[in-house]
Amino acid sequence: VEVPFERDGLPYVLIDTAGVRRKSKVNETVEKFSVVKTLQAIDRANVVIGVLDAHDTVAEQDASLMGLVAKQGRDAIRDGLDLRFDFLRFAYVHFISARHGTGVGEMMESVLKAYRAAMKELPTKDLTRALEQALTIHQPPLVRGRRIKLRYAHQGGRNPPVVVIHGNQTQHVPDAYRRFLENHFRETFRLKGTPMRVE
């Protein structure tokens, strides 16, 4: 269900999906179809709000779905909600009440912040300066006795932000160092609320 609305002079379209049930409860064609439509809506969205019922325990399927959201590159859930959501540290978390409507205003502020972070323009000179700062904090490792050389960075995409780094032996950059660079760029450019990729 698509619901267009305006808030503080900005247009939004809320896509309300049918939700995703536990696998054991998905046995009818209609329910399977609703899962497919939910995944398509995630792919189309600029910002995804994952809604979990506070009365339920966080299930494997919830974590799998949020993992897919993060991989697709869009979101809004918090660090440390549960160990299963460690990969969503970048996201905002809000506790809201459907019954009383509390917390929705703050959530909408986070939606806007997440969207702006995802669409942020990152100039090449600023990215390269941030890369140089990262290299002074923590040098890339040696590969067969030779240091990986990272020379400059540019933006390779938005929604989510993609930072492309050029240099020598870039194919040997370990995952741990890539995560260090992602965190450094995220902090430098205040990319809270959006996933990002370093290539």
Backbone bond lengths (Angstrom), bond angles and torsions (degrees), N, CA, C in turn:
res aa  C-N    CA-C-N  psi(-1)  N-CA   C-N-CA  omega(-1)  CA-C   N-CA-C  phi
1 V - - - 1.453 - - 1.525 107.47 -
2 E 1.328 117.48 123.90 1.462 121.61 178.36 1.517 109.90 -100.31
3 V 1.330 116.21 126.89 1.464 121.72 -177.54 1.526 108.36 -122.69
4 P 1.351 117.29 103.10 1.470 118.37 175.83 1.528 110.03 -77.11
5 F 1.328 117.20 140.02 1.463 120.57 175.80 1.515 109.15 -154.86
6 E 1.328 116.02 167.95 1.457 121.73 179.67 1.518 108.58 -123.30
7 R 1.334 115.78 140.95 1.463 120.62 177.48 1.514 107.66 -140.76
8 D 1.319 117.18 125.72 1.467 123.12 -178.11 1.532 111.76 50.85
9 G 1.343 116.09 38.73 1.459 121.31 176.71 1.517 115.42 79.42
10 L 1.339 117.78 4.30 1.470 121.11 179.65 1.525 110.31 -108.86
11 P 1.342 116.88 135.64 1.468 119.55 -179.90 1.534 111.51 -83.15
12 Y 1.323 116.00 139.42 1.462 122.98 176.69 1.524 108.14 -131.76
13 V 1.325 115.84 155.56 1.462 121.09 165.82 1.521 106.10 -126.79
14 L 1.323 116.53 115.44 1.457 122.01 176.88 1.523 107.91 -89.06
15 I 1.319 116.23 124.07 1.468 120.57 175.96 1.519 106.73 -102.94
16 D 1.311 116.37 107.42 1.461 121.71 -179.03 1.522 107.86 -92.39
17 T 1.324 116.44 113.55 1.467 119.90 -178.90 1.520 110.31 -91.38
18 A 1.308 114.67 166.78 1.470 120.35 -179.98 1.519 111.54 -73.22
19 G 1.319 117.43 -12.80 1.462 120.57 -177.49 1.514 110.90 89.57
20 V 1.301 115.39 171.22 1.460 120.89 -178.63 1.509 108.09 -124.29
21 R 1.319 116.28 122.37 1.473 120.19 -179.53 1.521 110.74 -89.88
22 R 1.312 115.12 165.49 1.464 120.41 175.48 1.526 109.30 -58.96
23 K 1.340 115.65 147.28 1.462 120.21 -177.08 1.521 112.93 -54.43
24 S 1.316 116.36 -39.51 1.473 119.54 -176.81 1.525 111.79 -63.53
25 K 1.343 116.46 -23.65 1.467 119.83 -178.39 1.532 112.11 -95.27
26 V 1.331 116.91 -7.12 1.462 119.96 -178.92 1.526 108.45 -92.33
27 N 1.324 115.21 99.66 1.463 117.62 -179.69 1.521 112.25 -134.80
28 E 1.312 116.81 -7.16 1.459 118.50 179.52 1.516 110.35 -103.64
29 T 1.322 116.61 150.73 1.458 122.57 -178.97 1.526 111.61 -57.04
30 V 1.333 117.03 -40.95 1.470 121.23 -178.88 1.525 110.41 -60.66
31 E 1.329 117.43 -42.78 1.465 120.66 -179.69 1.524 110.80 -66.76
32 K 1.333 116.99 -39.92 1.472 120.11 178.05 1.528 110.05 -63.67
33 F 1.324 116.50 -39.77 1.463 121.66 178.05 1.527 110.20 -63.20
34 S 1.336 117.80 -40.09 1.466 120.50 -179.80 1.526 111.35 -65.09
35 V 1.332 117.71 -33.07 1.465 121.66 176.01 1.526 109.85 -63.82
36 V 1.326 116.28 -45.37 1.467 121.12 179.14 1.527 109.96 -60.37
37 K 1.338 117.11 -44.37 1.464 121.27 179.99 1.532 111.23 -65.24
38 T 1.333 117.07 -36.06 1.468 120.89 176.75 1.520 110.07 -63.07
39 L 1.324 117.46 -45.63 1.465 121.13 -179.62 1.529 110.65 -64.39
40 Q 1.328 117.47 -36.75 1.466 120.91 176.63 1.528 110.77 -65.81
41 A 1.336 116.79 -39.74 1.477 120.77 178.39 1.523 110.73 -63.89
42 I 1.331 117.39 -40.07 1.466 121.62 176.95 1.519 109.61 -58.94
43 D 1.329 116.03 -43.11 1.460 121.10 -178.34 1.529 111.75 -65.38
44 R 1.330 117.82 -33.51 1.474 122.87 -178.34 1.519 113.18 -80.94
45 A 1.325 117.28 -23.86 1.468 121.43 -169.88 1.520 112.67 -75.29
46 N 1.341 115.66 150.98 1.458 121.55 169.44 1.520 110.77 -84.21
47 V 1.329 116.19 -37.22 1.466 122.39 179.00 1.521 107.00 -133.79
48 V 1.328 116.35 135.94 1.467 120.97 178.35 1.521 108.58 -113.75
49 I 1.318 115.89 132.03 1.461 121.14 174.80 1.519 106.74 -107.76
50 G 1.317 116.11 112.37 1.462 120.52 176.80 1.510 108.41 -86.51
51 V 1.318 117.55 125.00 1.467 121.51 -177.87 1.523 109.26 -109.51
52 L 1.321 115.77 120.05 1.465 121.85 177.54 1.516 108.13 -116.77
53 D 1.305 116.92 141.03 1.463 121.87 178.39 1.527 108.85 -79.49
54 A 1.328 115.79 124.28 1.468 120.56 -178.18 1.531 112.17 -63.55
55 H 1.333 117.75 -19.01 1.463 120.64 179.73 1.526 112.01 -80.80
56 D 1.332 117.01 -16.83 1.465 120.63 -179.15 1.518 110.01 -95.98
57 T 1.327 115.95 157.10 1.463 119.48 170.82 1.520 107.11 -80.89
58 V 1.332 116.11 154.70 1.458 120.15 178.59 1.522 108.01 -75.32
59 A 1.310 115.20 117.22 1.464 120.65 -174.04 1.525 111.33 -95.18
60 E 1.321 114.94 165.64 1.466 122.51 177.21 1.526 110.47 -55.47
61 Q 1.336 116.10 -40.57 1.462 119.82 -178.14 1.532 111.48 -65.57
62 D 1.355 116.86 -37.97 1.460 119.83 176.36 1.523 109.66 -59.18
63 A 1.329 116.33 -45.97 1.460 121.12 -179.47 1.521 110.59 -64.42
64 S 1.334 117.78 -40.05 1.468 121.33 179.41 1.517 110.88 -63.70
65 L 1.326 116.23 -43.14 1.461 120.46 -179.22 1.527 110.62 -66.06
66 M 1.343 117.32 -43.21 1.459 119.94 178.93 1.532 110.81 -67.03
67 G 1.334 116.31 -32.66 1.467 120.36 174.95 1.519 110.90 -62.43
68 L 1.320 115.88 -41.07 1.466 120.79 177.55 1.529 110.01 -64.20
69 V 1.319 116.97 -41.92 1.465 121.33 178.44 1.524 109.93 -59.17
70 A 1.336 116.66 -47.39 1.465 120.67 -179.34 1.520 110.96 -63.03
71 K 1.335 116.45 -39.42 1.456 120.90 -179.69 1.523 110.99 -67.47
72 Q 1.324 116.54 -38.71 1.464 121.05 177.84 1.522 110.01 -66.08
73 G 1.320 116.30 -25.49 1.443 120.36 174.52 1.509 116.53 101.56
74 R 1.300 119.15 25.38 1.460 120.93 -179.70 1.524 109.20 -143.00
75 D 1.381 116.34 149.51 1.488 116.95 178.44 1.521 121.35 -178.61
76 A 1.382 115.18 176.55 1.486 128.29 163.11 1.558 116.26 -169.43
77 I 1.540 127.05 85.42 1.517 135.49 176.75 1.543 111.64 -144.58
78 R 1.244 142.03 166.53 1.482 133.82 -168.16 1.532 119.06 -116.05
79 D 1.347 112.32 159.45 1.457 117.27 176.75 1.517 110.01 -62.44
80 G 1.289 115.21 135.25 1.441 119.74 171.09 1.507 116.30 76.51
81 L 1.331 120.57 13.75 1.469 120.58 174.73 1.518 107.56 -58.38
82 D 1.303 114.26 -40.78 1.456 121.68 176.09 1.514 105.10 -160.17
83 L 1.325 118.79 155.78 1.462 120.51 179.80 1.522 111.63 -56.91
84 R 1.314 116.66 -27.24 1.465 120.08 -179.72 1.522 112.29 -64.70
85 F 1.339 116.80 -22.20 1.461 120.14 -177.31 1.525 112.67 -102.37
86 D 1.313 117.93 23.60 1.456 122.03 179.72 1.535 110.90 -57.98
87 F 1.332 117.03 -31.70 1.465 122.07 -178.03 1.531 112.39 -75.51
88 L 1.335 118.03 -1.95 1.470 121.67 179.00 1.527 112.16 -113.05
89 R 1.328 116.50 31.98 1.467 119.60 -178.43 1.512 112.86 -59.69
90 F 1.322 116.72 -27.24 1.461 121.01 -177.65 1.531 112.75 -71.37
91 A 1.326 117.91 -15.88 1.470 121.53 -169.85 1.524 112.53 -87.88
92 Y 1.325 114.90 157.10 1.463 121.77 173.97 1.526 108.78 -85.65
93 V 1.330 116.28 149.69 1.464 120.98 174.76 1.518 108.26 -126.05
94 H 1.324 115.81 135.66 1.456 121.13 177.19 1.516 108.95 -133.44
95 F 1.319 115.80 139.48 1.453 121.06 173.71 1.518 106.50 -100.85
96 I 1.314 116.21 113.70 1.458 120.48 -176.21 1.525 109.96 -120.39
97 S 1.314 114.96 162.34 1.453 120.19 177.48 1.520 109.06 -119.93
98 A 1.335 115.91 118.17 1.463 120.15 175.80 1.524 109.81 -66.67
99 R 1.314 115.96 -33.78 1.461 120.43 -177.93 1.532 111.72 -68.42
100 H 1.351 116.35 -44.17 1.462 119.92 -174.32 1.532 113.61 -104.23
101 G 1.338 116.91 -12.36 1.472 119.98 179.85 1.518 113.94 76.90
102 T 1.326 117.88 11.21 1.468 120.01 -178.38 1.532 110.50 -76.78
103 G 1.318 115.71 145.33 1.465 121.73 175.41 1.519 114.67 86.83
104 V 1.325 118.25 -7.74 1.470 120.67 -175.83 1.530 110.85 -70.63
105 G 1.329 117.66 -39.13 1.467 120.61 179.55 1.515 112.00 -60.36
106 E 1.330 116.91 -45.77 1.469 121.02 178.41 1.522 110.25 -64.24
107 M 1.335 116.38 -37.71 1.461 119.83 179.07 1.535 110.73 -62.75
108 M 1.324 116.58 -41.51 1.461 120.06 179.99 1.533 111.34 -66.06
109 E 1.328 117.67 -33.30 1.470 120.29 174.73 1.527 109.94 -62.86
110 S 1.322 116.54 -40.16 1.467 120.37 178.42 1.522 111.61 -68.15
111 V 1.325 116.99 -35.34 1.477 120.76 176.47 1.530 109.23 -58.16
112 L 1.332 116.69 -46.85 1.464 121.27 -179.36 1.530 110.90 -64.91
113 K 1.328 117.32 -42.66 1.472 120.81 178.56 1.532 110.47 -62.80
114 A 1.337 116.69 -42.70 1.466 120.84 179.72 1.529 110.46 -62.79
115 Y 1.329 116.49 -42.85 1.467 120.78 179.01 1.529 110.59 -62.26
116 R 1.328 116.42 -46.13 1.470 119.86 -179.27 1.529 111.63 -63.86
117 A 1.326 117.04 -38.50 1.469 120.30 177.71 1.525 110.59 -65.44
118 A 1.331 117.04 -41.31 1.462 121.28 -179.04 1.523 112.14 -65.76
119 M 1.334 116.81 -31.03 1.465 121.72 -176.00 1.531 113.12 -98.46
120 K 1.322 117.14 4.36 1.466 121.64 -173.63 1.524 111.97 -61.89
121 E 1.330 114.81 138.01 1.461 120.26 175.27 1.526 107.97 -88.71
122 L 1.334 115.72 129.70 1.464 121.89 -176.59 1.530 108.04 -117.93
123 P 1.343 117.97 99.97 1.471 120.23 -177.68 1.533 112.39 -61.91
124 T 1.333 115.88 145.18 1.465 122.24 -177.37 1.521 111.85 -55.77
125 K 1.345 117.33 -43.65 1.476 119.17 -177.94 1.529 111.36 -63.50
126 D 1.353 116.55 -37.76 1.467 120.44 179.47 1.527 111.27 -70.62
127 L 1.339 116.22 -39.30 1.472 119.83 177.74 1.519 110.37 -65.46
128 T 1.341 117.34 -42.12 1.465 120.70 -179.66 1.523 110.58 -65.62
129 R 1.328 116.87 -39.09 1.478 120.64 176.71 1.533 110.14 -62.78
130 A 1.331 116.51 -43.17 1.472 120.52 178.43 1.524 110.77 -64.23
131 L 1.332 116.65 -38.16 1.475 120.64 176.80 1.528 109.77 -62.07
132 E 1.333 116.96 -45.42 1.471 120.76 179.67 1.533 110.82 -60.67
133 Q 1.339 116.78 -40.06 1.473 120.30 177.12 1.524 110.26 -62.54
134 A 1.337 116.60 -42.92 1.470 121.01 179.61 1.526 110.32 -61.10
135 L 1.339 116.63 -39.95 1.470 120.72 -178.71 1.528 111.80 -67.09
136 T 1.343 117.57 -31.01 1.466 119.08 177.37 1.530 111.18 -74.62
137 I 1.351 116.11 -29.27 1.465 120.15 178.16 1.522 110.58 -73.96
138 H 1.339 115.12 -43.43 1.470 119.81 -173.59 1.526 109.08 -153.53
139 Q 1.334 115.88 108.61 1.466 121.51 -179.62 1.531 111.28 -68.81
140 P 1.337 117.88 148.69 1.473 119.16 172.86 1.530 109.72 -63.49
141 P 1.319 117.00 157.63 1.466 119.65 -178.09 1.532 112.48 -73.94
142 L 1.325 114.57 169.07 1.466 121.16 174.06 1.526 109.03 -83.02
143 V 1.334 115.83 144.19 1.467 121.46 173.73 1.522 106.77 -126.00
144 R 1.326 115.90 116.06 1.471 122.63 -175.88 1.531 111.46 50.17
145 G 1.322 115.35 43.78 1.456 121.21 176.57 1.522 115.00 82.50
146 R 1.327 117.36 -2.61 1.472 119.97 -179.60 1.528 109.98 -115.72
147 R 1.338 116.03 137.32 1.460 122.08 -179.13 1.536 110.10 -75.65
148 I 1.319 116.65 134.14 1.466 121.17 172.61 1.528 107.33 -66.13
149 K 1.326 117.10 129.03 1.470 121.12 -179.47 1.528 109.01 -106.95
150 L 1.329 116.04 120.81 1.462 121.94 176.50 1.526 106.92 -110.98
151 R 1.348 116.69 120.56 1.466 120.51 -168.92 1.524 115.10 -102.32
152 Y 1.323 117.61 -49.35 1.469 118.81 179.49 1.517 109.90 -152.38
153 A 1.340 115.74 165.76 1.469 121.33 -176.48 1.528 109.46 -134.91
154 H 1.319 115.56 148.05 1.471 120.46 173.02 1.523 108.66 -142.25
155 Q 1.333 115.26 164.51 1.465 120.39 -179.31 1.524 109.05 -81.45
156 G 1.327 114.98 126.75 1.465 120.51 -179.00 1.515 113.04 -103.57
157 G 1.333 117.87 -0.77 1.454 120.46 179.30 1.515 111.10 169.56
158 R 1.325 113.38 168.94 1.470 121.06 177.52 1.511 108.94 -130.36
159 N 1.318 115.13 163.41 1.464 123.21 176.45 1.528 112.60 53.68
160 P 1.317 118.76 61.65 1.467 129.46 6.70 1.526 111.90 -89.67
161 P 1.357 117.23 164.02 1.452 119.44 176.37 1.528 111.36 -63.20
162 V 1.330 115.40 136.20 1.469 122.21 176.44 1.522 106.62 -121.75
163 V 1.334 117.01 127.37 1.457 122.41 177.23 1.520 107.31 -110.44
164 V 1.333 116.27 123.03 1.463 122.34 -179.85 1.524 107.67 -103.80
165 I 1.336 115.83 124.14 1.470 121.05 -178.50 1.529 109.05 -110.06
166 H 1.327 115.42 133.16 1.469 121.60 179.82 1.525 109.49 -109.47
167 G 1.317 115.26 147.83 1.453 120.86 178.50 1.518 110.48 169.82
168 N 1.333 116.12 -157.78 1.469 122.15 179.16 1.530 109.45 -105.50
169 Q 1.306 116.36 139.99 1.468 124.13 177.88 1.537 112.11 60.80
170 T 1.323 117.69 31.23 1.466 120.54 -177.42 1.527 111.62 -63.21
171 Q 1.330 116.50 -25.08 1.479 119.66 179.09 1.527 111.85 -67.82
172 H 1.340 117.41 -13.84 1.469 121.03 -178.89 1.536 113.05 -98.97
173 V 1.332 117.16 4.34 1.470 119.29 179.61 1.534 108.48 -64.30
174 P 1.332 118.68 120.34 1.471 120.84 -178.61 1.539 111.66 -69.81
175 D 1.322 115.75 156.93 1.467 121.69 -179.20 1.530 111.71 -57.40
176 A 1.329 117.01 -39.91 1.467 120.49 -178.12 1.535 110.26 -62.96
177 Y 1.338 117.23 -39.92 1.468 120.09 179.45 1.528 110.66 -71.97
178 R 1.323 117.01 -35.33 1.469 121.35 176.08 1.537 109.42 -61.46
179 R 1.360 117.09 -42.73 1.469 121.07 177.97 1.528 110.80 -63.48
180 F 1.346 116.86 -39.64 1.470 120.96 176.13 1.527 110.15 -58.36
181 L 1.343 116.88 -45.07 1.466 120.78 179.86 1.529 111.05 -65.62
182 E 1.336 116.73 -42.63 1.469 120.48 177.89 1.526 110.29 -57.29
183 N 1.331 116.85 -47.37 1.466 121.48 -179.75 1.530 111.35 -62.92
184 H 1.338 115.62 -39.65 1.467 120.04 179.75 1.535 110.57 -64.13
185 F 1.332 116.85 -47.10 1.474 120.31 178.80 1.525 110.57 -64.75
186 R 1.328 116.19 -39.70 1.473 120.29 -179.98 1.537 110.66 -60.58
187 E 1.332 116.64 -45.63 1.466 120.26 179.84 1.527 111.49 -68.98
188 T 1.332 116.89 -43.41 1.463 121.52 -177.53 1.529 111.53 -61.37
189 F 1.340 116.48 -42.60 1.460 120.47 -174.71 1.532 113.19 -103.03
190 R 1.332 116.45 8.58 1.471 122.85 177.43 1.519 111.47 52.53
191 L 1.312 115.68 59.10 1.460 121.75 -177.50 1.527 111.42 -96.15
192 K 1.314 116.96 48.49 1.472 122.12 178.02 1.526 109.21 -72.55
193 G 1.320 116.51 137.36 1.462 121.06 175.14 1.510 114.50 95.97
194 T 1.331 117.50 -5.01 1.467 119.64 179.84 1.519 109.90 -132.32
195 P 1.321 117.24 142.98 1.460 117.51 168.52 1.525 108.63 -69.77
196 M 1.303 117.86 166.15 1.477 120.75 173.55 1.516 108.00 -149.66
197 R 1.326 116.28 159.37 1.460 121.19 179.84 1.515 110.51 -127.07
198 V 1.325 115.90 142.86 1.465 122.23 170.97 1.514 106.58 -113.72
199 E 1.316 115.39 125.70 1.480 120.70 178.98 1.518 109.01 -117.08
